[in-house]
């Protein structure tokens, strides 16, 4: 089973030993890291909604998930 890395761990692995990398590549890595973090936050947000629905004995279906994603996107517009 492959271990999941946090965004910081992933970025650290990309940068270690590459202190001479170009500023352009560094910017690309940071943008990629920001997107990874954004996607993880969205996943956690949706999973939070799913957990609250389960605790309240409510149904969490595809429509509920789409609503949670829409709410996340409206709340956290790509920072």
C-alpha positions as CSV (number, residue, x, y, z in Angstrom):
1,X,0.0,0.0,0.0
2,X,1.4,3.4,-1.0
3,X,1.7,5.9,1.8
4,X,-0.2,9.2,1.2
5,X,2.0,12.3,1.6
6,X,0.8,15.6,2.9
7,X,1.3,18.5,0.5
8,X,4.3,19.7,2.6
9,X,5.9,16.3,2.5
10,X,5.3,16.1,-1.3
11,X,6.9,19.5,-1.9
12,X,9.8,18.7,0.4
13,X,10.5,15.6,-1.6
14,X,10.4,17.5,-4.9
15,X,12.8,20.2,-3.6
16,X,15.4,18.2,-1.6
17,X,18.5,18.0,-3.6
18,X,17.3,20.5,-6.2
19,X,18.4,23.8,-4.7
20,X,19.5,24.9,-8.1
21,X,16.1,24.6,-9.8
22,X,14.7,27.5,-11.7
23,X,12.3,30.0,-10.2
24,X,9.7,29.0,-12.9
25,X,9.9,25.4,-11.8
26,X,9.6,26.4,-8.1
27,X,6.5,28.4,-9.0
28,X,5.0,25.4,-10.9
29,X,5.6,23.2,-7.9
30,X,4.0,25.6,-5.5
31,X,1.0,26.0,-7.7
32,X,0.7,22.2,-8.0
33,X,1.0,22.0,-4.2
34,X,-1.7,24.6,-3.7
35,X,-4.1,22.7,-6.0
36,X,-3.4,19.4,-4.1
37,X,-4.2,21.2,-0.8
38,X,-7.4,22.7,-2.3
39,X,-8.5,19.2,-3.5
40,X,-7.8,17.7,-0.1
41,X,-9.7,20.4,1.7
42,X,-12.7,19.8,-0.6
43,X,-12.6,16.1,0.0
44,X,-12.4,16.7,3.8
45,X,-15.3,19.2,3.6
46,X,-17.5,16.7,1.7
47,X,-16.5,13.9,4.1
48,X,-17.5,16.2,7.0
49,X,-21.0,16.7,5.5
50,X,-21.2,12.9,5.0
51,X,-20.3,12.2,8.6
52,X,-22.8,14.8,9.9
53,X,-25.6,13.3,7.8
54,X,-24.7,9.8,9.1
55,X,-24.8,11.0,12.7
56,X,-28.2,12.6,12.1
57,X,-29.5,9.4,10.3
58,X,-29.9,11.4,7.1
59,X,-29.2,10.1,3.6
60,X,-26.1,11.3,1.9
61,X,-26.5,10.6,-1.8
62,X,-25.0,11.9,-5.1
63,X,-27.2,15.0,-4.9
64,X,-26.0,15.7,-1.3
65,X,-22.4,15.3,-2.4
66,X,-22.9,17.7,-5.4
67,X,-24.5,20.2,-3.0
68,X,-21.6,19.9,-0.6
69,X,-19.1,20.4,-3.4
70,X,-21.0,23.5,-4.7
71,X,-21.1,25.0,-1.2
72,X,-17.4,24.3,-0.8
73,X,-16.6,26.0,-4.1
74,X,-18.7,29.0,-3.3
75,X,-17.2,29.3,0.2
76,X,-13.5,28.7,-0.7
77,X,-13.2,30.0,-4.3
78,X,-9.7,28.9,-5.4
79,X,-7.6,30.8,-3.0
